[in-house]
């Protein structure tokens, strides 16, 4: 029969992502653990310079290496903004790290139909926005990380 000649292959599970993506909507209250060698990406809405550009500001984390910065067009996605800034870092050494991002000038972001964030992911003292339209002023954002030297136990 024709079935006898089928090759049987086992499917590999998808690779575990080593990219950790943060944005202006990421809860910033608690440190995030990332493995050594991981890519940490910060994506922030803004405008093409000089109307609301983002930059990494000192003190620079010693254990994260900034590997690339991209600015992509994003007209119409967020009202009043026309670009997304993408900063890629590599987790080069173990230990705590803080990434500080600053918008110059500060950026106002209005979300027309915001839903409350998950209270488990965003514990107090992070303010909980109400449903409906919300406007946030973005100026300085801090992302707290801990680079782990080995895989964390489940």
C-alpha positions as a Markdown table, in Angstrom:
| # | Residue | x | y | z |
|---|---|---|---|---|
| 1 | Unk | 0.0 | 0.0 | 0.0 |
| 2 | Unk | 1.0 | 3.6 | -0.4 |
| 3 | Unk | 1.2 | 4.2 | 3.3 |
| 4 | Unk | 4.3 | 2.0 | 3.8 |
| 5 | Unk | 6.5 | 4.6 | 2.1 |
| 6 | Unk | 5.6 | 7.6 | 4.2 |
| 7 | Unk | 8.4 | 9.3 | 6.1 |
| 8 | Unk | 7.5 | 9.9 | 9.7 |
| 9 | Unk | 9.1 | 13.0 | 11.3 |
| 10 | Unk | 8.7 | 14.3 | 14.8 |
| 11 | Unk | 7.9 | 17.9 | 15.1 |
| 12 | Unk | 10.3 | 20.0 | 17.3 |
| 13 | Unk | 8.7 | 22.3 | 19.8 |
| 14 | Unk | 8.9 | 25.9 | 18.9 |
| 15 | Unk | 12.1 | 27.6 | 20.3 |
| 16 | Unk | 11.7 | 29.5 | 23.5 |
| 17 | Unk | 11.8 | 33.2 | 22.7 |
| 18 | Unk | 14.9 | 35.0 | 24.0 |
| 19 | Unk | 13.5 | 38.4 | 23.2 |
| 20 | Unk | 11.8 | 40.4 | 26.0 |
| 21 | Unk | 9.7 | 43.3 | 24.7 |
| 22 | Unk | 8.8 | 46.4 | 26.8 |
| 23 | Unk | 6.7 | 49.4 | 25.9 |
| 24 | Unk | 5.1 | 52.4 | 27.5 |
| 25 | Unk | 2.3 | 50.1 | 28.6 |
| 26 | Unk | 4.6 | 47.7 | 30.4 |
| 27 | Unk | 4.1 | 47.7 | 34.2 |
| 28 | Unk | 7.3 | 49.1 | 35.6 |
| 29 | Unk | 6.9 | 48.4 | 39.3 |
| 30 | Unk | 8.7 | 45.0 | 39.6 |
| 31 | Unk | 12.0 | 43.8 | 38.1 |
| 32 | Unk | 11.7 | 41.4 | 35.2 |
| 33 | Unk | 14.1 | 38.4 | 35.1 |
| 34 | Unk | 15.8 | 37.8 | 31.7 |
| 35 | Unk | 18.3 | 35.1 | 30.9 |
| 36 | Unk | 21.9 | 35.8 | 30.0 |
| 37 | Unk | 22.2 | 36.3 | 26.3 |
| 38 | Unk | 18.6 | 37.4 | 25.9 |
| 39 | Unk | 17.6 | 40.4 | 23.7 |
| 40 | Unk | 15.8 | 43.1 | 25.6 |
| 41 | Unk | 13.7 | 45.4 | 23.3 |
| 42 | Unk | 12.1 | 48.7 | 24.3 |
| 43 | Unk | 9.4 | 49.9 | 21.8 |
| 44 | Unk | 8.1 | 53.4 | 22.4 |
| 45 | Unk | 5.7 | 55.6 | 20.5 |
| 46 | Unk | 6.9 | 59.1 | 19.4 |
| 47 | Unk | 7.5 | 61.4 | 16.6 |
| 48 | Unk | 10.3 | 61.8 | 14.1 |
| 49 | Unk | 12.9 | 64.1 | 15.7 |
| 50 | Unk | 12.8 | 66.8 | 16.8 |
| 51 | Unk | 9.1 | 66.4 | 17.8 |
| 52 | Unk | 9.3 | 63.8 | 20.6 |
| 53 | Unk | 12.3 | 61.7 | 20.2 |
| 54 | Unk | 13.4 | 58.9 | 22.7 |
| 55 | Unk | 16.9 | 58.2 | 23.9 |
| 56 | Unk | 18.6 | 56.1 | 26.5 |
| 57 | Unk | 20.0 | 58.3 | 29.3 |
| 58 | Unk | 22.7 | 57.8 | 31.9 |
| 59 | Unk | 23.4 | 55.9 | 34.0 |
| 60 | Unk | 23.7 | 53.2 | 31.4 |
| 61 | Unk | 23.3 | 49.6 | 32.6 |
| 62 | Unk | 26.8 | 48.0 | 32.6 |
| 63 | Unk | 25.4 | 44.5 | 32.0 |
| 64 | Unk | 23.2 | 45.4 | 28.9 |
| 65 | Unk | 24.8 | 46.2 | 25.6 |
| 66 | Unk | 22.8 | 48.6 | 23.3 |
| 67 | Unk | 23.0 | 46.8 | 19.9 |
| 68 | Unk | 20.7 | 48.8 | 17.7 |
| 69 | Unk | 18.2 | 51.6 | 17.5 |
| 70 | Unk | 15.5 | 51.8 | 14.8 |
| 71 | Unk | 12.8 | 54.4 | 14.1 |
| 72 | Unk | 9.9 | 53.1 | 12.0 |
| 73 | Unk | 7.0 | 55.0 | 10.6 |
| 74 | Unk | 3.8 | 54.5 | 12.4 |
| 75 | Unk | 1.3 | 57.2 | 11.2 |
| 76 | Unk | -2.3 | 56.7 | 12.4 |
| 77 | Unk | -1.6 | 54.0 | 15.0 |
| 78 | Unk | -1.6 | 56.4 | 18.0 |
| 79 | Unk | -3.3 | 59.8 | 17.5 |
| 80 | Unk | -0.7 | 62.6 | 17.1 |
| 81 | Unk | 2.3 | 60.3 | 16.9 |
| 82 | Unk | 4.1 | 59.1 | 13.7 |
| 83 | Unk | 6.9 | 56.8 | 14.7 |
| 84 | Unk | 7.9 | 53.9 | 16.9 |
| 85 | Unk | 11.4 | 53.9 | 18.5 |
| 86 | Unk | 12.9 | 50.4 | 18.9 |
| 87 | Unk | 16.0 | 50.0 | 21.1 |
| 88 | Unk | 17.6 | 46.5 | 21.2 |
| 89 | Unk | 19.9 | 45.5 | 24.1 |
| 90 | Unk | 21.8 | 42.2 | 24.7 |
| 91 | Unk | 22.0 | 40.9 | 28.3 |
| 92 | Unk | 25.7 | 40.5 | 28.5 |
| 93 | Unk | 26.4 | 40.0 | 32.2 |
| 94 | Unk | 24.4 | 38.9 | 35.3 |
| 95 | Unk | 22.9 | 41.2 | 37.9 |
| 96 | Unk | 20.4 | 44.0 | 38.2 |
| 97 | Unk | 20.0 | 46.6 | 35.4 |
| 98 | Unk | 17.9 | 49.7 | 34.9 |
| 99 | Unk | 17.2 | 51.1 | 31.5 |
| 100 | Unk | 16.2 | 54.8 | 31.6 |
| 101 | Unk | 14.4 | 56.2 | 28.6 |
| 102 | Unk | 13.7 | 59.9 | 28.1 |
| 103 | Unk | 11.4 | 61.6 | 25.6 |
| 104 | Unk | 12.5 | 65.1 | 24.4 |
| 105 | Unk | 10.1 | 67.0 | 24.5 |
| 106 | Unk | 7.7 | 65.0 | 26.6 |
| 107 | Unk | 5.0 | 63.0 | 24.7 |
| 108 | Unk | 1.3 | 62.9 | 25.4 |
| 109 | Unk | -0.3 | 59.6 | 24.5 |
| 110 | Unk | -4.1 | 59.3 | 24.4 |
| 111 | Unk | -5.8 | 55.9 | 24.3 |
| 112 | Unk | -9.5 | 56.3 | 23.3 |
| 113 | Unk | -10.9 | 53.0 | 24.7 |
| 114 | Unk | -8.5 | 51.8 | 27.4 |
| 115 | Unk | -9.4 | 48.7 | 29.4 |
| 116 | Unk | -8.2 | 48.4 | 33.0 |
| 117 | Unk | -4.8 | 46.6 | 33.1 |
| 118 | Unk | -4.5 | 43.2 | 34.8 |
| 119 | Unk | -4.1 | 43.9 | 38.5 |
| 120 | Unk | -1.9 | 40.8 | 38.9 |
| 121 | Unk | 0.6 | 42.1 | 36.4 |
| 122 | Unk | 0.4 | 45.6 | 37.6 |
| 123 | Unk | 0.3 | 45.7 | 41.4 |
| 124 | Unk | 0.0 | 48.8 | 43.5 |
| 125 | Unk | 1.6 | 51.4 | 43.8 |
| 126 | Unk | 1.2 | 51.5 | 40.0 |
| 127 | Unk | -1.9 | 53.6 | 39.3 |
| 128 | Unk | -4.8 | 51.8 | 37.8 |
| 129 | Unk | -6.5 | 53.7 | 34.9 |
| 130 | Unk | -10.2 | 53.6 | 34.5 |
| 131 | Unk | -11.9 | 52.3 | 31.4 |
| 132 | Unk | -12.4 | 54.8 | 28.7 |
| 133 | Unk | -10.2 | 57.6 | 27.3 |
| 134 | Unk | -6.9 | 58.1 | 29.1 |
| 135 | Unk | -4.1 | 60.5 | 28.4 |
| 136 | Unk | -0.6 | 59.8 | 29.7 |
| 137 | Unk | 2.4 | 62.2 | 29.6 |
| 138 | Unk | 5.5 | 60.2 | 28.8 |
| 139 | Unk | 8.8 | 61.8 | 29.7 |
| 140 | Unk | 11.1 | 59.4 | 31.7 |
| 141 | Unk | 10.5 | 55.7 | 31.9 |
| 142 | Unk | 12.6 | 53.2 | 34.0 |
| 143 | Unk | 12.7 | 49.5 | 33.2 |
| 144 | Unk | 14.0 | 47.3 | 36.0 |
| 145 | Unk | 15.6 | 44.0 | 35.0 |
| 146 | Unk | 17.6 | 41.2 | 36.6 |
| 147 | Unk | 19.8 | 39.3 | 34.3 |
| 148 | Unk | 20.0 | 35.7 | 35.5 |
| 149 | Unk | 23.2 | 33.7 | 34.9 |
| 150 | Unk | 21.3 | 30.4 | 34.6 |
| 151 | Unk | 17.8 | 29.3 | 33.7 |
| 152 | Unk | 15.3 | 30.0 | 36.5 |
| 153 | Unk | 13.5 | 27.0 | 38.0 |
| 154 | Unk | 9.8 | 26.7 | 37.1 |
